[in-house]
Amino acid sequence: MKMELMTPLILVNLKTYTESMGEKAVTLAKIAEEVSKETGICIALAPQFSDLHRVACSSDVPVFAQHIDSVTPGRGTGAILAEAVIEAGAIGTLLNHSERQLKLADLEASLVRAKAVGLKVCVCSNNQAVSGAAAALDPDFIAVEPPELIGTGIPVSQTQPEVVTATVKTIQKVNSKVIPLCGAGISTGEDVVAALKLGTHGVLLASGVTKAKDPKKVLLDMAIHAK
């Protein structure tokens, strides 16, 4: 049985790093499951599409797709079908990551398709204005990620706290049901604490775990600090 998706949430995007694909993705999933069970903190993974099924089958951690398109079953060669990622074992999807940005109309269409089939949706946002627009579309989560800090190890939660607090206020004003997350540069337990203190309910990160020499040590540090 898959672990329940709850907050505080640590959502790890495996991106297309070679360190987190194939059997390495499975290894990370098993590590995430161990840490989650040990600490009681929810850890979810967003693997590459080719690894969705194997990651979902190899552990009980919640699995997100990295993206879905707005297509419906039938024609749509090369598109990512919402029903297909569910069939592979995903319970949610990221949308509008800075490396896979969408126009607002396309974001809405993909979000509507995701929610129609029961996928949880985490919309990534690069600023306060986009966060407000995204909140109006009623996703489950919005992760604020200034793109200039992604992958730098420089945490937005500590270097640009005003960006996080302003975004959280905007999200709550537009749609109080949306759960705010914090991303960009998150790599330590202290970064997680800082993010939670700013009003978010978890973090979205990638290289801080996927490129770590000891991913379990990093995840354990984050999960302990999130308690």
C-alpha positions, 0 to 999 in steps of 0.5 A: 500500500502506498504511503499517504501523501501528507505534509510536511512533504519532501518532494524529490524531483529526479529530473534527467540526472544519470545519478537518478535513472534506471536502477539508481532511481529504484535505489533512491526510492528504497532509501526514501521509503526507509527514511519516511518509515523511520521518521514519519515524514512523507517523501515523494519522488518524481522520476523520469517517465521511463522509470515511473513504473519501476519506481512505483513498484519497488517502494511504497513512496508516493510517485509523481510524474514530472509532467503530463499533457492535456491530451485525451486517449487516442491521437497524440504521439509523443505526448504524456497521457494522464491515464498512462502515468496513473497506470504506471503508478503515479498519484500526482504530477508536476506542472510548469517546472522552470525546465518545462514551462507552460503558457497559462492556457496550456497549464490550465488544460493540463491541470484540468486533465490531471484532476479529472483522472484523480492526479494530485497536482504540484504547479511550479512557479517562478514568482509571486504573480505566476503563483497567484494565477496558478492558485486560481486554477486550484492545484493541490500544491504550488512550489515557488522556485526562483529559477536562478537558484535551482541547482545552485545549493543556495536555498531560496528559503534563506537567501530570499525569504521575502520571496517565499513569504510574499508568495505564500500570502498571495497563494493564501489570498487567492486560494486558501486550499492550495498548499505552498511548497518551497524549492530552489537550492534546498539541500540541508535540514536547516533549509527545510526548517527555514522553508517551514518557518516562512509558511510553506508546508514542505519542499521541492528539491532535486540535486540536493538529494540526487547528486548527494554522495550519501542521499540517505544521510541528506534525506534523513537530515531533512526529515528529522528537521521537518518533524 
